[in-house]
């Protein structure tokens, strides 16, 4: 189901790295999209833990 709150992000990635990424996704039981969301959320959480909550919209 489409949600207007979600944005599309394109990514250029080397074929070999993509294959390895899909392998990791399968191991973690996530789709590639789910794995990317997990990693982005983790990155933001780690940043906010170190530098404080991000309040300014980019």
DSSP file (Angstrom, degrees, kcal/mol; ACC not computed):
  #  RESIDUE AA STRUCTURE BP1 BP2  ACC     N-H-->O    O-->H-N    N-H-->O    O-->H-N    TCO  KAPPA ALPHA  PHI   PSI    X-CA   Y-CA   Z-CA
    1    1 A X              0   0    0      0, 0.0     2,-0.2     0, 0.0     0, 0.0   0.000 360.0 360.0 360.0 133.0    0.0    0.0    0.0
    2    2 A X        -     0   0    0      2,-0.0     2,-0.4     3,-0.0     3,-0.0  -0.537 360.0-168.6 -78.0 141.5    1.3    3.4   -0.9
    3    3 A X    >   -     0   0    0     -2,-0.2     3,-1.9     1,-0.1    -1,-0.0  -0.997  21.6-143.2-130.9 127.0    1.7    6.0    1.8
    4    4 A X  T 3  S+     0   0    0     -2,-0.4    -1,-0.1     1,-0.3    -2,-0.0   0.638  98.2  68.2 -66.9 -12.0    2.5    9.6    0.9
    5    5 A X  T 3  S+     0   0    0      2,-0.0     2,-0.3    -3,-0.0    -1,-0.3   0.643  87.0  82.7 -79.3 -14.3    4.7    9.9    4.0
    6    6 A X    <   -     0   0    0     -3,-1.9     2,-0.3     0, 0.0    -3,-0.1  -0.720  66.6-156.0 -93.9 141.2    7.2    7.5    2.4
    7    7 A X        -     0   0    0     -2,-0.3     2,-0.3     2,-0.0    -2,-0.0  -0.822  16.4-118.7-113.9 154.5    9.8    8.7   -0.1
    8    8 A X        -     0   0    0     -2,-0.3     2,-0.4     2,-0.0     0, 0.0  -0.729  24.9-168.3 -92.5 139.7   11.6    6.8   -2.9
    9    9 A X        -     0   0    0     -2,-0.3     2,-0.3     2,-0.0    -2,-0.0  -0.988   7.2-153.1-131.2 122.0   15.4    6.6   -2.8
   10   10 A X        -     0   0    0     -2,-0.4     2,-0.4     2,-0.0    -2,-0.0  -0.660  11.9-165.9 -90.6 151.4   17.5    5.3   -5.7
   11   11 A X        -     0   0    0     -2,-0.3     2,-0.5     2,-0.1    -2,-0.0  -0.991  14.3-151.0-141.3 128.2   20.8    3.6   -5.1
   12   12 A X        +     0   0    0     -2,-0.4     2,-0.4     2,-0.0    -2,-0.0  -0.881  31.0 168.4 -96.5 128.9   23.6    2.8   -7.5
   13   13 A X        -     0   0    0     -2,-0.5    -2,-0.1     3,-0.0     2,-0.0  -1.000  39.8-102.5-146.1 141.7   25.5   -0.2   -6.3
   14   14 A X     >  -     0   0    0     -2,-0.4     4,-2.5     1,-0.1     5,-0.2  -0.344  33.8-124.0 -60.5 140.0   28.2   -2.6   -7.6
   15   15 A X  H  > S+     0   0    0      1,-0.2     4,-2.3     2,-0.2     5,-0.2   0.885 109.5  49.8 -57.7 -43.3   26.7   -5.9   -8.7
   16   16 A X  H  > S+     0   0    0      1,-0.2     4,-2.1     2,-0.2    -1,-0.2   0.918 111.9  47.7 -64.4 -42.8   29.0   -8.0   -6.4
   17   17 A X  H  > S+     0   0    0      1,-0.2     4,-2.6     2,-0.2    -1,-0.2   0.890 110.2  53.3 -64.6 -38.7   28.3   -5.8   -3.4
   18   18 A X  H  X S+     0   0    0     -4,-2.5     4,-2.6     2,-0.2    -2,-0.2   0.913 107.6  50.6 -62.7 -42.9   24.5   -6.1   -4.1
   19   19 A X  H  X S+     0   0    0     -4,-2.3     4,-1.8     1,-0.2    -1,-0.2   0.916 112.3  47.0 -60.7 -42.9   24.7   -9.9   -4.2
   20   20 A X  H  X S+     0   0    0     -4,-2.1     4,-2.2     2,-0.2    -2,-0.2   0.889 110.6  52.9 -65.3 -39.0   26.6   -9.9   -0.9
   21   21 A X  H  X S+     0   0    0     -4,-2.6     4,-2.6     1,-0.2    -2,-0.2   0.924 107.9  50.2 -62.3 -44.5   24.0   -7.4    0.6
   22   22 A X  H  X S+     0   0    0     -4,-2.6     4,-2.5     1,-0.2    -1,-0.2   0.864 107.9  54.5 -62.0 -35.7   21.2   -9.7   -0.5
   23   23 A X  H  X S+     0   0    0     -4,-1.8     4,-2.2     2,-0.2    -1,-0.2   0.933 110.1  45.9 -61.5 -46.2   23.0  -12.6    1.2
   24   24 A X  H  X S+     0   0    0     -4,-2.2     4,-2.4     2,-0.2    -2,-0.2   0.904 111.0  53.4 -63.8 -41.8   23.2  -10.7    4.5
   25   25 A X  H  X>S+     0   0    0     -4,-2.6     5,-2.7     1,-0.2     4,-0.8   0.930 109.6  47.7 -58.7 -46.2   19.5   -9.7    4.1
   26   26 A X  H ><5S+     0   0    0     -4,-2.5     3,-0.8     1,-0.2    -1,-0.2   0.917 110.6  51.6 -62.1 -43.2   18.5  -13.3    3.8
   27   27 A X  H 3<5S+     0   0    0     -4,-2.2    -1,-0.2     1,-0.2    -2,-0.2   0.895 113.1  45.1 -59.1 -41.4   20.6  -14.3    6.7
   28   28 A X  H 3<5S-     0   0    0     -4,-2.4    -1,-0.2     2,-0.1    -2,-0.2   0.518 113.7-119.4 -82.5  -5.2   19.0  -11.5    8.8
   29   29 A X  T <<5S+     0   0    0     -3,-0.8     2,-0.3    -4,-0.8    -3,-0.2   0.815  72.7 120.0  73.1  30.6   15.5  -12.5    7.6
   30   30 A X      < -     0   0    0     -5,-2.7    -1,-0.3    -6,-0.2    -2,-0.1  -0.895  64.8-116.3-124.7 154.6   14.8   -9.1    6.0
   31   31 A X     >  -     0   0    0     -2,-0.3     4,-2.7    -3,-0.1     5,-0.2  -0.374  40.6-104.2 -73.3 167.2   14.1   -7.9    2.5
   32   32 A X  H  > S+     0   0    0      2,-0.2     4,-2.4     1,-0.2     5,-0.2   0.915 125.2  49.0 -60.6 -42.1   16.6   -5.5    1.0
   33   33 A X  H  > S+     0   0    0      2,-0.2     4,-2.5     1,-0.2    -1,-0.2   0.928 112.0  48.2 -62.8 -45.4   14.3   -2.6    1.7
   34   34 A X  H  > S+     0   0    0      1,-0.2     4,-2.3     2,-0.2    -2,-0.2   0.887 111.4  50.4 -62.2 -39.9   13.8   -3.7    5.3
   35   35 A X  H  X S+     0   0    0     -4,-2.7     4,-2.5     2,-0.2    -1,-0.2   0.910 110.2  49.5 -66.0 -42.7   17.5   -4.1    5.8
   36   36 A X  H  X S+     0   0    0     -4,-2.4     4,-2.6     2,-0.2    -2,-0.2   0.917 111.4  49.2 -63.2 -42.8   18.2   -0.7    4.5
   37   37 A X  H  X S+     0   0    0     -4,-2.5     4,-2.7     2,-0.2     5,-0.2   0.917 110.8  51.0 -61.4 -42.6   15.5    0.9    6.7
   38   38 A X  H  X S+     0   0    0     -4,-2.3     4,-2.3     1,-0.2    -2,-0.2   0.929 112.4  46.0 -58.4 -46.8   17.0   -1.0    9.7
   39   39 A X  H  X S+     0   0    0     -4,-2.5     4,-2.4     2,-0.2    -2,-0.2   0.878 112.7  49.5 -67.5 -38.3   20.5    0.3    8.9
   40   40 A X  H  X S+     0   0    0     -4,-2.6     4,-2.5     2,-0.2     5,-0.2   0.933 112.4  47.6 -66.1 -45.3   19.3    3.9    8.4
   41   41 A X  H  X S+     0   0    0     -4,-2.7     4,-2.6     1,-0.2    -2,-0.2   0.907 112.5  49.9 -61.2 -41.0   17.4    3.9   11.7
   42   42 A X  H  X S+     0   0    0     -4,-2.3     4,-2.5    -5,-0.2    -1,-0.2   0.917 110.4  50.2 -63.0 -43.7   20.4    2.4   13.5
   43   43 A X  H  X S+     0   0    0     -4,-2.4     4,-2.2     2,-0.2    -2,-0.2   0.924 112.8  45.9 -60.3 -47.1   22.7    5.1   12.0
   44   44 A X  H  X S+     0   0    0     -4,-2.5     4,-2.9     1,-0.2     5,-0.2   0.911 112.2  51.1 -64.9 -42.7   20.3    7.9   13.0
   45   45 A X  H  X S+     0   0    0     -4,-2.6     4,-2.1     1,-0.2    -2,-0.2   0.905 110.8  48.3 -61.9 -42.1   19.9    6.4   16.5
   46   46 A X  H  X S+     0   0    0     -4,-2.5     4,-1.6     2,-0.2    -1,-0.2   0.899 112.4  49.1 -65.3 -40.2   23.7    6.2   17.0
   47   47 A X  H  X S+     0   0    0     -4,-2.2     4,-3.2     1,-0.2     5,-0.4   0.944 112.9  46.8 -62.7 -48.3   24.2    9.7   15.8
   48   48 A X  H  X S+     0   0    0     -4,-2.9     4,-2.1     1,-0.2    -2,-0.2   0.835 108.1  56.3 -66.1 -32.0   21.5   11.0   18.1
   49   49 A X  H  < S+     0   0    0     -4,-2.1    -1,-0.2    -5,-0.2    -2,-0.2   0.896 117.2  35.4 -64.1 -39.0   22.9    9.1   21.0
   50   50 A X  H  < S+     0   0    0     -4,-1.6    -2,-0.2    -3,-0.2    -1,-0.2   0.881 135.2  20.8 -81.7 -40.6   26.3   10.8   20.5
   51   51 A X  H  < S-     0   0    0     -4,-3.2    -3,-0.2     1,-0.3    -2,-0.2   0.490 109.4-104.7-113.5  -5.3   25.2   14.3   19.4
   52   52 A X     <  -     0   0    0     -4,-2.1    -1,-0.3    -5,-0.4    -2,-0.1  -0.204  57.8 -33.0  99.8 166.0   21.6   14.6   20.6
   53   53 A X        -     0   0    0      1,-0.1     2,-0.7    -4,-0.1    -8,-0.0  -0.265  57.0-126.0 -60.9 135.8   18.2   14.5   19.0
   54   54 A X        +     0   0    0      1,-0.2    -1,-0.1   -10,-0.1    -2,-0.1  -0.761  39.1 163.7 -83.6 118.2   18.0   15.9   15.5
   55   55 A X        +     0   0    0     -2,-0.7     2,-0.4     2,-0.1    -1,-0.2   0.673  44.4  88.3-110.4 -23.8   15.2   18.5   15.5
   56   56 A X  S    S-     0   0    0      1,-0.0     2,-0.3     2,-0.0    -2,-0.0  -0.631  75.2-128.9 -81.9 129.9   15.8   20.4   12.3
   57   57 A X              0   0    0     -2,-0.4    -2,-0.1     1,-0.1    -1,-0.0  -0.593 360.0 360.0 -76.1 137.7   14.1   19.1    9.2
   58   58 A X              0   0    0     -2,-0.3    -1,-0.1     0, 0.0    -2,-0.0   0.436 360.0 360.0 -93.8 360.0   16.4   18.6    6.3
